[in-house]
């Protein structure tokens, strides 16, 4: 197994205790990947010990306001705000976006 395959598999793993046997075997034989696995295991172990924190109720509002101030986003007006500012509702003028339709392959 190549180290880059190991790195990708370990970094995408949701549960390091469920790694495929060939990955574990590679880690046992490769000093570099063994260290990487130990690092991920340490991170996972420490993350489980972290307290659960609820974000402040206005967290998104604060983030959005900062992004607007920096000009990184522009918030669209809601219908009530549009009416208050004399903006006409243009939703009836909108062209519907194309939809992706997935069909199962036909059996022969």
N, C-alpha and C positions, 0 to 999 in steps of 0.2 A: 504494500500500500504506500502511496505517496503521501508525504506530510501535508500537502495542500488539501488533499481529500479529507484527511483526518481533521485538520483545522476547521474546515467548513462543517463537517458533521458534528464536531463537538460544539462549535459556536451556535449551531442551529438546534441543538438538543434541548428539549424542555426538561428532561430528567436525566442527569448524568449517570444515575444508577441503572439506567436501561440501555446503555450503549451496546451496540452490536459486538459480538465476540471478536470479530476481526479488528475492530477499533481498539479494544482493550489489549489485544495481542500486540498491535503496533505500538501502543503506548509503553508496553513492557519492554519492547526492543529498541525504542528510539528515545534517547535522552531528551531531545528537544520537545517532542510531543508529550513525553511523560511530564515535563515541567509545565507545559501548557494545560494539560488535564488537571494537574494539581492546582494551578492558578484558578481555573474555572470552578473546581470543587471548593476552594477556599472562598471564592466570591459567593457561590450559592449558599454555603454554610453561613456566612456572615449576613447575607441578605435575609435568610430565614429568621435571624435574630432581631431584625429591625422592627420597630413598632409600626403598626399601621397608623397612618396619618390621614385624616380627612382634610382636603383642601378647603380654604376659606370659601364661603358662599359666593363672594364677589371676585374670586380669582380670575375667571375668564373675562369678566368685565374690565378688571385692571389690565390684563394682558392686551385685550382688544383696544382699550383706550391708548395704551403705550404704542401699539403697532400703528394705530391711526395717526398719532402725533408724529411718528417717524415716517409717515407716508408709505408704509409697507402694505397696508390694506385700506380699502375704502368700503365703508358700510353702506349697504343699500337702505333707503328709507322704507319703513314699514308703511302699509296702506294708510293708517291713521295719521302718521307723520307726513305722508305725501299729501293727504287731503288738507291738512293744516297749512302746508306750504303752497297749496294751489297746484300741486303736481298731478297731472291726469294719470289714472290707472291705465297702463298700456298692456296689461296681461292679455286682453282680447286680441291685441295686435301681434302677439308672439307667435312664432312658427315653432311647432313642436320639434323637439330634437329627435334625430333618428334613433330607433331602438334596435338593439342587437337581438336578433331572434336566433335561438339555438335549437336545432332539430337533431334528433338522434339519427345516426346513419341507418340507411335502409338495409334490411337483411335480404340476401339473395336467395 
